[in-house]
Amino acid sequence: MSSVEAINTYRAILKACNRLFKGDEFRRVAAWTEVRRQYEEARHLTDPAAIAERLVIGKDVNTMLRKNVVQGVPSKDDPERYSMF
C-alpha cells in the first residue's frame, strides 16, 4: 500500500462523482466535500491495517458510484415519475 494507491483511489472517486452528478453542481460539490473530508480524516493514519481498510472502503465506494447509483430528474409531465441520465 502506498500513498499513490490512496491518491489514485481518491481521484477515481472524484471522477465517478463528476459522471454521476453531471449537471447537478450542488450534489457534485457536496459529494466532493464529503470525499475530501473522509480523506483528510484518514490522512495521518499510520496503522497498515487501518490504511488497508480505508483503501478497500474507497475502492468499494468508487465501484458503487460507478455501477449502482443513478441520478434521476423529475418528469415535466408527472412529478412522481423520474427520468435517468
VMD Tcl script that builds the backbone (N, CA, C; Angstrom):
set m [mol new atoms 255]
animate dup $m
set s [atomselect $m all]
$s set {name element resname resid chain x y z} {
  {N N MET 1 A 0.834 -1.178 0.000}
  {CA C MET 1 A 0.000 0.000 0.000}
  {C C MET 1 A 0.877 1.240 0.000}
  {N N SER 2 A 0.475 2.155 -0.798}
  {CA C SER 2 A 1.263 3.376 -0.877}
  {C C SER 2 A 0.353 4.575 -0.976}
  {N N SER 3 A 0.988 5.718 -0.835}
  {CA C SER 3 A 0.208 6.940 -0.984}
  {C C SER 3 A -0.289 7.077 -2.417}
  {N N VAL 4 A 0.425 6.502 -3.365}
  {CA C VAL 4 A -0.001 6.534 -4.760}
  {C C VAL 4 A -1.342 5.806 -4.913}
  {N N GLU 5 A -1.475 4.684 -4.256}
  {CA C GLU 5 A -2.734 3.935 -4.306}
  {C C GLU 5 A -3.880 4.747 -3.701}
  {N N ALA 6 A -3.611 5.425 -2.600}
  {CA C ALA 6 A -4.636 6.261 -1.967}
  {C C ALA 6 A -5.023 7.424 -2.880}
  {N N ILE 7 A -4.051 8.047 -3.500}
  {CA C ILE 7 A -4.327 9.170 -4.399}
  {C C ILE 7 A -5.116 8.701 -5.616}
  {N N ASN 8 A -4.740 7.570 -6.176}
  {CA C ASN 8 A -5.458 7.040 -7.335}
  {C C ASN 8 A -6.905 6.704 -6.983}
  {N N THR 9 A -7.126 6.140 -5.816}
  {CA C THR 9 A -8.487 5.833 -5.378}
  {C C THR 9 A -9.279 7.116 -5.170}
  {N N TYR 10 A -8.665 8.103 -4.558}
  {CA C TYR 10 A -9.297 9.409 -4.343}
  {C C TYR 10 A -9.721 10.027 -5.672}
  {N N ARG 11 A -8.815 10.043 -6.625}
  {CA C ARG 11 A -9.126 10.615 -7.944}
  {C C ARG 11 A -10.228 9.837 -8.650}
  {N N ALA 12 A -10.205 8.520 -8.532}
  {CA C ALA 12 A -11.237 7.702 -9.172}
  {C C ALA 12 A -12.613 8.011 -8.589}
  {N N ILE 13 A -12.681 8.207 -7.284}
  {CA C ILE 13 A -13.965 8.544 -6.648}
  {C C ILE 13 A -14.442 9.918 -7.133}
  {N N LEU 14 A -13.537 10.877 -7.218}
  {CA C LEU 14 A -13.928 12.208 -7.694}
  {C C LEU 14 A -14.429 12.153 -9.137}
  {N N LYS 15 A -13.783 11.362 -9.971}
  {CA C LYS 15 A -14.236 11.208 -11.354}
  {C C LYS 15 A -15.611 10.556 -11.406}
  {N N ALA 16 A -15.827 9.559 -10.560}
  {CA C ALA 16 A -17.138 8.912 -10.504}
  {C C ALA 16 A -18.214 9.908 -10.071}
  {N N CYS 17 A -17.881 10.770 -9.120}
  {CA C CYS 17 A -18.826 11.811 -8.680}
  {C C CYS 17 A -19.125 12.780 -9.821}
  {N N ASN 18 A -18.107 13.139 -10.590}
  {CA C ASN 18 A -18.321 14.037 -11.726}
  {C C ASN 18 A -19.289 13.439 -12.732}
  {N N ARG 19 A -19.108 12.155 -13.052}
  {CA C ARG 19 A -20.003 11.488 -14.008}
  {C C ARG 19 A -21.404 11.360 -13.445}
  {N N LEU 20 A -21.500 10.958 -12.199}
  {CA C LEU 20 A -22.801 10.713 -11.583}
  {C C LEU 20 A -23.604 12.000 -11.441}
  {N N PHE 21 A -22.969 13.066 -11.019}
  {CA C PHE 21 A -23.683 14.307 -10.731}
  {C C PHE 21 A -23.470 15.371 -11.814}
  {N N LYS 22 A -23.199 14.936 -13.027}
  {CA C LYS 22 A -23.031 15.867 -14.147}
  {C C LYS 22 A -24.298 16.707 -14.289}
  {N N GLY 23 A -24.130 18.010 -14.305}
  {CA C GLY 23 A -25.265 18.903 -14.438}
  {C C GLY 23 A -25.940 19.249 -13.115}
  {N N ASP 24 A -25.484 18.676 -12.019}
  {CA C ASP 24 A -26.056 18.963 -10.700}
  {C C ASP 24 A -24.922 19.443 -9.791}
  {N N GLU 25 A -24.605 20.715 -9.932}
  {CA C GLU 25 A -23.454 21.289 -9.236}
  {C C GLU 25 A -23.563 21.161 -7.719}
  {N N PHE 26 A -24.753 21.348 -7.179}
  {CA C PHE 26 A -24.933 21.277 -5.729}
  {C C PHE 26 A -24.525 19.900 -5.192}
  {N N ARG 27 A -25.032 18.846 -5.802}
  {CA C ARG 27 A -24.719 17.494 -5.320}
  {C C ARG 27 A -23.277 17.093 -5.620}
  {N N ARG 28 A -22.751 17.563 -6.746}
  {CA C ARG 28 A -21.363 17.254 -7.076}
  {C C ARG 28 A -20.426 17.874 -6.038}
  {N N VAL 29 A -20.671 19.124 -5.706}
  {CA C VAL 29 A -19.823 19.793 -4.704}
  {C C VAL 29 A -19.986 19.130 -3.336}
  {N N ALA 30 A -21.207 18.753 -2.990}
  {CA C ALA 30 A -21.434 18.077 -1.706}
  {C C ALA 30 A -20.690 16.738 -1.664}
  {N N ALA 31 A -20.724 15.996 -2.756}
  {CA C ALA 31 A -20.018 14.711 -2.808}
  {C C ALA 31 A -18.509 14.928 -2.702}
  {N N TRP 32 A -17.974 15.888 -3.454}
  {CA C TRP 32 A -16.552 16.183 -3.402}
  {C C TRP 32 A -16.138 16.596 -1.995}
  {N N THR 33 A -16.960 17.397 -1.351}
  {CA C THR 33 A -16.649 17.867 0.002}
  {C C THR 33 A -16.589 16.692 0.977}
  {N N GLU 34 A -17.528 15.781 0.863}
  {CA C GLU 34 A -17.541 14.613 1.758}
  {C C GLU 34 A -16.347 13.700 1.486}
  {N N VAL 35 A -16.026 13.488 0.235}
  {CA C VAL 35 A -14.868 12.647 -0.106}
  {C C VAL 35 A -13.602 13.290 0.464}
  {N N ARG 36 A -13.470 14.574 0.272}
  {CA C ARG 36 A -12.295 15.293 0.796}
  {C C ARG 36 A -12.221 15.193 2.318}
  {N N ARG 37 A -13.354 15.346 2.991}
  {CA C ARG 37 A -13.393 15.261 4.453}
  {C C ARG 37 A -12.930 13.880 4.924}
  {N N GLN 38 A -13.427 12.843 4.264}
  {CA C GLN 38 A -13.048 11.477 4.639}
  {C C GLN 38 A -11.547 11.238 4.439}
  {N N TYR 39 A -11.019 11.716 3.331}
  {CA C TYR 39 A -9.594 11.517 3.077}
  {C C TYR 39 A -8.733 12.342 4.017}
  {N N GLU 40 A -9.142 13.553 4.336}
  {CA C GLU 40 A -8.394 14.370 5.296}
  {C C GLU 40 A -8.409 13.731 6.684}
  {N N GLU 41 A -9.541 13.138 7.039}
  {CA C GLU 41 A -9.671 12.468 8.336}
  {C C GLU 41 A -8.690 11.298 8.446}
  {N N ALA 42 A -8.442 10.627 7.331}
  {CA C ALA 42 A -7.574 9.446 7.340}
  {C C ALA 42 A -6.129 9.766 6.971}
  {N N ARG 43 A -5.839 11.006 6.735}
  {CA C ARG 43 A -4.521 11.402 6.241}
  {C C ARG 43 A -3.371 10.978 7.157}
  {N N HIS 44 A -3.589 11.031 8.445}
  {CA C HIS 44 A -2.498 10.772 9.383}
  {C C HIS 44 A -2.517 9.361 9.969}
  {N N LEU 45 A -3.252 8.472 9.342}
  {CA C LEU 45 A -3.245 7.082 9.801}
  {C C LEU 45 A -1.866 6.475 9.566}
  {N N THR 46 A -1.413 5.693 10.537}
  {CA C THR 46 A -0.116 5.028 10.395}
  {C C THR 46 A -0.232 3.521 10.483}
  {N N ASP 47 A -1.324 3.031 11.034}
  {CA C ASP 47 A -1.537 1.587 11.157}
  {C C ASP 47 A -1.822 0.998 9.781}
  {N N PRO 48 A -0.979 0.079 9.305}
  {CA C PRO 48 A -1.176 -0.505 7.973}
  {C C PRO 48 A -2.546 -1.169 7.790}
  {N N ALA 49 A -3.060 -1.790 8.847}
  {CA C ALA 49 A -4.373 -2.438 8.752}
  {C C ALA 49 A -5.479 -1.400 8.564}
  {N N ALA 50 A -5.377 -0.288 9.269}
  {CA C ALA 50 A -6.378 0.776 9.145}
  {C C ALA 50 A -6.310 1.419 7.763}
  {N N ILE 51 A -5.104 1.596 7.259}
  {CA C ILE 51 A -4.933 2.169 5.927}
  {C C ILE 51 A -5.517 1.233 4.875}
  {N N ALA 52 A -5.213 -0.046 5.006}
  {CA C ALA 52 A -5.737 -1.026 4.055}
  {C C ALA 52 A -7.259 -1.057 4.082}
  {N N GLU 53 A -7.832 -0.971 5.272}
  {CA C GLU 53 A -9.294 -0.966 5.402}
  {C C GLU 53 A -9.895 0.259 4.703}
  {N N ARG 54 A -9.292 1.416 4.899}
  {CA C ARG 54 A -9.791 2.644 4.256}
  {C C ARG 54 A -9.665 2.551 2.741}
  {N N LEU 55 A -8.592 1.952 2.241}
  {CA C LEU 55 A -8.433 1.801 0.796}
  {C C LEU 55 A -9.491 0.870 0.216}
  {N N VAL 56 A -9.788 -0.201 0.923}
  {CA C VAL 56 A -10.841 -1.113 0.467}
  {C C VAL 56 A -12.182 -0.389 0.438}
  {N N ILE 57 A -12.466 0.377 1.469}
  {CA C ILE 57 A -13.715 1.151 1.512}
  {C C ILE 57 A -13.764 2.135 0.342}
  {N N GLY 58 A -12.661 2.825 0.087}
  {CA C GLY 58 A -12.607 3.772 -1.023}
  {C C GLY 58 A -12.856 3.108 -2.365}
  {N N LYS 59 A -12.256 1.959 -2.576}
  {CA C LYS 59 A -12.465 1.227 -3.834}
  {C C LYS 59 A -13.903 0.742 -3.952}
  {N N ASP 60 A -14.476 0.311 -2.837}
  {CA C ASP 60 A -15.881 -0.107 -2.843}
  {C C ASP 60 A -16.812 1.061 -3.153}
  {N N VAL 61 A -16.517 2.222 -2.582}
  {CA C VAL 61 A -17.323 3.417 -2.856}
  {C C VAL 61 A -17.242 3.768 -4.340}
  {N N ASN 62 A -16.056 3.726 -4.899}
  {CA C ASN 62 A -15.881 4.009 -6.318}
  {C C ASN 62 A -16.719 3.057 -7.174}
  {N N THR 63 A -16.669 1.781 -6.859}
  {CA C THR 63 A -17.446 0.787 -7.601}
  {C C THR 63 A -18.939 1.046 -7.459}
  {N N MET 64 A -19.386 1.338 -6.249}
  {CA C MET 64 A -20.807 1.611 -6.028}
  {C C MET 64 A -21.264 2.835 -6.821}
  {N N LEU 65 A -20.483 3.884 -6.804}
  {CA C LEU 65 A -20.859 5.101 -7.533}
  {C C LEU 65 A -20.922 4.853 -9.037}
  {N N ARG 66 A -19.985 4.068 -9.550}
  {CA C ARG 66 A -19.947 3.821 -10.988}
  {C C ARG 66 A -21.016 2.840 -11.449}
  {N N LYS 67 A -21.353 1.855 -10.630}
  {CA C LYS 67 A -22.212 0.768 -11.100}
  {C C LYS 67 A -23.602 0.711 -10.480}
  {N N ASN 68 A -23.805 1.286 -9.311}
  {CA C ASN 68 A -25.049 1.062 -8.592}
  {C C ASN 68 A -25.872 2.306 -8.305}
  {N N VAL 69 A -25.351 3.477 -8.580}
  {CA C VAL 69 A -26.065 4.701 -8.235}
  {C C VAL 69 A -26.425 5.432 -9.523}
  {N N VAL 70 A -27.681 5.868 -9.605}
  {CA C VAL 70 A -28.121 6.671 -10.743}
  {C C VAL 70 A -28.779 7.932 -10.207}
  {N N GLN 71 A -28.803 8.941 -11.030}
  {CA C GLN 71 A -29.471 10.177 -10.639}
  {C C GLN 71 A -30.636 10.396 -11.592}
  {N N GLY 72 A -31.801 10.605 -11.021}
  {CA C GLY 72 A -32.987 10.849 -11.825}
  {C C GLY 72 A -33.413 12.301 -11.752}
  {N N VAL 73 A -34.159 12.722 -12.768}
  {CA C VAL 73 A -34.730 14.065 -12.783}
  {C C VAL 73 A -36.233 13.923 -12.918}
  {N N PRO 74 A -37.003 14.753 -12.215}
  {CA C PRO 74 A -38.457 14.659 -12.305}
  {C C PRO 74 A -38.941 14.920 -13.735}
  {N N SER 75 A -39.931 14.173 -14.132}
  {CA C SER 75 A -40.542 14.362 -15.443}
  {C C SER 75 A -41.322 15.668 -15.456}
  {N N LYS 76 A -41.323 16.356 -16.584}
  {CA C LYS 76 A -42.070 17.608 -16.686}
  {C C LYS 76 A -43.572 17.353 -16.656}
  {N N ASP 77 A -44.001 16.214 -17.168}
  {CA C ASP 77 A -45.421 15.889 -17.223}
  {C C ASP 77 A -45.973 15.386 -15.898}
  {N N ASP 78 A -45.174 14.596 -15.190}
  {CA C ASP 78 A -45.637 13.970 -13.956}
  {C C ASP 78 A -44.508 14.023 -12.927}
  {N N PRO 79 A -44.620 14.864 -11.898}
  {CA C PRO 79 A -43.531 14.997 -10.928}
  {C C PRO 79 A -43.268 13.739 -10.108}
  {N N GLU 80 A -44.166 12.753 -10.196}
  {CA C GLU 80 A -43.968 11.489 -9.492}
  {C C GLU 80 A -43.100 10.519 -10.294}
  {N N ARG 81 A -42.830 10.840 -11.532}
  {CA C ARG 81 A -42.019 9.988 -12.420}
  {C C ARG 81 A -40.654 10.634 -12.619}
  {N N TYR 82 A -39.654 9.805 -12.720}
  {CA C TYR 82 A -38.290 10.293 -12.913}
  {C C TYR 82 A -37.686 9.687 -14.169}
  {N N SER 83 A -36.831 10.481 -14.805}
  {CA C SER 83 A -36.035 10.004 -15.916}
  {C C SER 83 A -34.590 9.926 -15.444}
  {N N MET 84 A -33.837 9.011 -16.016}
  {CA C MET 84 A -32.444 8.880 -15.638}
  {C C MET 84 A -31.555 9.428 -16.726}
  {N N PHE 85 A -30.428 9.975 -16.314}
  {CA C PHE 85 A -29.462 10.497 -17.263}
  {C C PHE 85 A -28.853 9.372 -18.037}
}
mol reanalyze $m
mol bondsrecalc $m
mol representation Tube
mol addrep $m
